[in-house]
């Protein structure tokens, strides 16, 4: 039987770091993106979570990303820089523990002259309760 079969929130039942990942592009500007659901009692590994910018976003004024939940869209990441290549880690000083299944969302915010490039990968690494 494959891991995570019919589970709404991913938990492979092993003691390892798990992750959810979602690709983004410059065309996602203004959209609320559903990244995935963390299982209850998960702890986000903040230092290795965030957005990896593989192709720099090039809007003229603002190239940013918020990562959070439906209730607080920038709970974990506020204005993460999409105009710089590399891994941009989560930047909010909040508890990384989620008590219940928690849907992670992200919002791309580009402004100024329209972007013509931009590719990234949102990565949320987490561990589950034993």
C-alpha positions as CSV (number, residue, x, y, z in Angstrom):
1,X,0.0,0.0,0.0
2,X,1.4,3.4,-0.9
3,X,2.2,6.0,1.8
4,X,-0.4,8.7,2.4
5,X,-3.1,6.7,0.7
6,X,-6.4,8.5,1.3
7,X,-5.0,10.9,3.9
8,X,-6.0,14.5,3.6
9,X,-2.9,15.7,5.5
10,X,0.4,14.0,4.7
11,X,1.9,11.8,7.5
12,X,4.1,8.9,6.3
13,X,4.2,7.5,9.9
14,X,8.0,7.5,10.0
15,X,10.4,9.6,12.0
16,X,11.6,11.8,9.2
17,X,11.3,15.3,7.8
18,X,8.3,15.5,5.4
19,X,7.3,18.3,3.1
20,X,4.7,19.9,0.9
21,X,5.7,21.7,-2.2
22,X,4.0,23.9,-4.8
23,X,5.4,25.5,-7.9
24,X,4.6,29.2,-8.6
25,X,5.2,31.4,-11.7
26,X,4.8,35.1,-12.4
27,X,1.3,34.4,-13.8
28,X,0.1,33.5,-10.3
29,X,0.1,37.2,-9.3
30,X,-2.7,38.0,-6.9
31,X,-4.0,34.4,-6.6
32,X,-4.4,32.6,-3.3
33,X,-2.5,29.4,-3.9
34,X,-3.3,26.2,-2.0
35,X,0.1,24.8,-1.0
36,X,-1.1,21.8,1.0
37,X,-2.3,20.6,4.4
38,X,-0.1,20.0,7.4
39,X,-1.3,17.2,9.7
40,X,-2.3,18.0,13.3
41,X,0.6,18.3,15.7
42,X,3.1,19.0,12.9
43,X,6.1,21.3,13.5
44,X,7.3,23.4,10.6
45,X,11.1,23.3,10.1
46,X,11.5,27.0,9.6
47,X,15.1,27.1,8.5
48,X,14.5,24.9,5.5
49,X,11.0,26.1,4.6
50,X,10.1,29.1,2.4
51,X,10.4,29.7,-1.3
52,X,13.2,28.7,-3.7
53,X,13.4,31.2,-6.5
54,X,14.8,29.4,-9.5
55,X,14.1,32.2,-12.0
56,X,14.0,35.7,-10.6
57,X,10.6,37.5,-10.7
58,X,11.1,40.8,-12.6
59,X,8.1,43.1,-11.9
60,X,9.2,46.7,-11.8
61,X,8.2,47.6,-8.2
62,X,7.2,44.7,-6.0
63,X,8.2,41.0,-6.2
64,X,7.0,39.4,-3.0
65,X,5.3,36.3,-1.6
66,X,3.2,35.8,1.6
67,X,2.8,32.3,3.2
68,X,0.2,31.6,5.8
69,X,-3.3,30.2,6.3
70,X,-6.8,31.3,5.2
71,X,-7.2,33.0,8.6
72,X,-3.8,34.8,8.4
73,X,-2.3,35.0,4.9
74,X,1.2,36.0,6.1
75,X,1.4,34.0,9.3
76,X,4.7,32.3,8.4
77,X,6.2,34.5,5.7
78,X,5.6,38.2,4.9
79,X,6.9,39.8,1.7
80,X,9.4,37.1,0.9
81,X,11.7,38.4,-1.8
82,X,11.0,36.9,-5.2
83,X,13.4,39.2,-7.0
84,X,16.4,37.3,-5.7
85,X,17.5,33.8,-6.7
86,X,17.9,31.1,-4.0
87,X,16.0,29.8,-1.0
88,X,14.3,32.6,0.9
89,X,13.3,31.2,4.3
90,X,10.2,31.9,6.3
91,X,10.6,35.1,8.3
92,X,7.9,35.4,10.9
93,X,8.6,34.8,14.6
94,X,5.6,32.7,15.5
95,X,5.1,29.2,16.8
96,X,5.8,26.7,14.0
97,X,3.5,24.1,15.7
98,X,0.0,23.4,14.2
99,X,-2.5,21.9,16.6
100,X,-5.0,20.8,13.9
101,X,-4.9,19.9,10.2
102,X,-3.8,23.3,8.7
103,X,-4.1,24.3,5.1
104,X,-1.1,26.4,4.0
105,X,-1.7,29.2,1.5
106,X,0.5,31.5,-0.4
107,X,-0.1,34.8,-2.3
108,X,2.2,36.2,-5.0
109,X,2.3,40.0,-5.0
110,X,3.8,41.7,-8.1
111,X,3.4,45.4,-8.9
112,X,4.7,48.0,-11.3
113,X,5.5,47.1,-14.9
114,X,4.2,43.5,-15.4
115,X,6.6,40.7,-14.8
116,X,7.8,38.6,-17.8
117,X,9.8,36.1,-15.8
118,X,9.5,34.3,-12.5
119,X,9.5,30.7,-11.3
120,X,9.7,29.4,-7.8
121,X,8.9,26.5,-5.5
122,X,7.2,26.9,-2.1
123,X,8.6,24.3,0.2
124,X,7.2,23.7,3.7
125,X,9.3,21.0,5.6
126,X,7.8,19.6,8.8
127,X,8.0,16.7,11.2
128,X,5.1,14.9,12.8
129,X,4.3,13.7,16.3
130,X,5.7,10.2,17.0
